[in-house]
Amino acid sequence: MPLPIAAAYRRKRTEDCTGYRQVFGSCGLTSRHFGVNLINIKYIMELRQMGTENDKQPEQLTRPYKMQARARSAAVTGERILDAAVGIFYEQPAENLSLEEVAHRAGVSVQTVIRRFGGKDGLFTAAAEREATRIAEQRNQAETGDVAGALSILINHYEEVGDGIFRMLAEELRRPALRKIVDLGRVYHRQWCERVFAPALADRRGTERERRLVQLIAITDVCTWKLLRRDYGLSRNETELAMCELLRPLIPEGR
């Protein structure tokens, strides 16, 4: 027991002694009946009370840690579910996305998936939004005016997810949630082209600038990649070169 607490109990012994003698004395009992003196009875009882209070402290201290651990576990489970959904999406049409298959791959119950994302559309939207964020981080590495570097990053992106994107485009009219995601993708690609090809747009205004921007968007669109890479069988490097040759007349030398 810490010294300050022990000292406090020693100071209280004299005060408590009289009261305890009165209680036990009225019953005809003395300290000899207990084998201890009355002051020590008070001391022992209060020590036990302190022990009971101290026993509660570890639980109170560990409660925030347990809550944090549960939150981390829930976050990991959510990411695992999204990983499973994204994997399935890149393998097959979105309409074949099954909550049962997602749950099986993620190692959770279907009810856990529903409780976390609210159903198939909610799961699909969450998975697509996370993928969009990841893809944007990848594509945003392209520097303004660096056409060759930007094309290399873009082709790498299409090689990884181009088939899934094109599958999404084919299904957007049948799924409203999918249409929203596709529209956001179009907006992002337009903004990406405006930033990357800004030097080629700098001297143009109005409809002339808009026409040039749309040309740049079309040449670098996933549909152009699919036409060159999948439909006509060009290699990855040949596809990148073909896109570069299409862009060259639209980008002045030195820009």
N, C-alpha and C positions, 0 to 999 in steps of 0.2 A: 504493500500500500504506500502511496507517495507520502513523504514526510509532512507536508502541510496539512493533509487530511488527518493523519494520525495525531498531530498536535491538536487539531480542533477537537477530536474525540477526547483527548486527555483533559482539555479544558472543560468539557461538558460533564465529565464523570461526577464531579462534586455536586453539580446542579441536579443531575438525574438520580443520584443515590437516594436522597430523601424521599422522592416520590415513589420509587420502587420498593423501599422498605415499608412505606405506609400500605401499599397494595398487598404485598405478600404477608406483612405482619398482621393485617386484619384477618387473614385466613389461618393464622397460627403457624405459618411457615417461615423458615429462616433460610439463610444461604446454605446451611449445612444439608438441607434436604436436596439440594441440586448439585452440590459438589463444586459450585462456582459462586463467586460473589455477585451481588445484584448489579453492580456497575458493569461487570463483564457481560451479563445477560443483555443489557441495553446495547452494549458495543457490538455483540454478535448479531443481534436482530437487525441493526442498522447496516452492518456489513452485508448481510444477506439481501436486504432491500437494494443496496447499491449494486450488488452482483446481478440482481434481476434486471435492473435498468441498463446495466452495461451489456447484458446479453442481447439486448435489442439493437445495439448500435451497429454490429456488422451487417445485419439485414438492411438497416436503413442506408448504410453506406454502399451496399452492393446493388440496391434497387435501380439507381440511375444507370449503372453499368449494364445491368440486365436489359433495361429498356433500349440502350444504345446497341447492344448485341442483337436484339430482336429486329431493330430497324435496319441494321446492316444485313441481317439474314434475309429480310423481306426484299431489300434492294437487290441482293444477289439473285434471289428467286425471280424477280421481275426481269432482270437482264437475261437470265437463262431462258425464260419464256420467249422473250423477244428474239433471242438468238435462234431458237427453234423455228419461230414464225418466219423469220427472214430466210433461213435455210430452205424451208419448204417452198416459200414464194419463188426463189430462184430456180427451183427444180421443176415446178409445175404451175399451171394457171392459177390465178388468185381465187377463182371460184372453187377450186379443189382444196383450199385451205381448210383443214379440219381441226376443230378444237381438240378432238381426241388424239390426233396425231401430234399436235403441238404439245399437249400435256404429256404424252408418252415420251417424246424426245427430251422434254424439259425435266422429266422425273417428278411431275406433280400431278394432282388430280385435275379433272376438267373444272370442278367447282372452284379450285384455286385460280385457274385462268379467268373464269367468269368474274369472280370476286375482284380480281386485280384489274381487269380491262373491260368488264361489262359486256362481253360477247365478241362475236367475230369481227364486226366492223370496228369496234373500239381497239381490238388487238391489232387489226391490220393498220389502222391509222397510227397507232403508237409505234409499231415496227417501222412503218414507212417514214415517219418523222425522225426517228432515230437514225435511219439509214441516210436520210437527206442531210442531216447534220454532219454525219461522218463523211459523206461524199463532198459536201461543201468545203469541209476542212482540207480535203485532199486537193480539190480543184483550185481552191484559193491560193495555193502555193504558186500558181502561175503569175508571173510578173507582167505588168503593163508594158506592151511593146515587144515582148519576147515571144514572137510568133512560134518559133521552133520549139522552145521550151513549153509553151502553152499547149501546142499540139501533142507533144509527147505525153504530158500529163493527161490530156483529154482522151487520147487513145488508150492509155493504161486504164483509165476509168471505164471506158466502153468495153474493153476486154474483160473487165471484172464483172460489170453489172449490166452491160448493154442488152443482152438477151432478156433479162428480167424487165428492164425498162420498156423494151419494145413489146413484151407481153402485156405489160400494164397499159400501154397505149391502145392495144387491141381490145382491152376490156373496159376502158374508162366509161363508155356510154352505158354499160350495164350495171355499174356500181357507183352511186353518187359519191361515196367516200373516196373512191379511187379517182374520180374526176377532179376532186379538189386537190389531191396530191399531185396529179399530172399537171394541173394548171399552175401550181406553185413551182413545179419543176421548169415549166416554160418561162415563168417570170425570172427564175434564177438564171437560166441559160442566157436569157436576153441581157440581164445585168452583167453576167460574166463576160459576154462578148463586148458590151459597151466599155468595160474596164480594160480588158486585155487588148482590144483593138482601138483604143482611144486615139492613138496618133493618126490612124487612118480615117477617123471621123472628125478630126479637129477643125478642118477647113470647110466643112459642109454644114449646111443649115436646112431646116425645114424638111420638105419632102425628099430632097436629094440626100440628106443625112439619113432619113428613115429608110429609104430604098437601099442605101449602102449597108446599113446595119442589118436589115433583113437578109441581104445576100450573105453577109458574114455568118448570121445565125443559121441559115439553111445549109451552108457548106459544112459547118461544124456540128450539125444536128445528128442525133443518134440514128435517124432514118438514113442519112447519107452514109454513115458508118456501116449500117446493116446492108445497104445496097452494095457497097464496095467489098465488105468483108465476108458477109454471109451469102448474098445472092450471086455475086460474081467470083467469089473465092480468092480474093487477093489476100496475101499474107498480112500480118500485122504491120510490118515495116512498109510494104507496098501501099497499104491503106493510108498510113501516115504521110507518105510521099505524095500520094494522089490528092489528099486534102490540101497539102502545102502548095501543090501546083495550081489547084483551084483558087486558093487564096491569093497567090502571088500577084495577079493582075489588079487586085483590089487594094493592095497595100503598096504605097509609093516606096521607092528605094530609101533606105535609111530610116524607115519607120517601123 
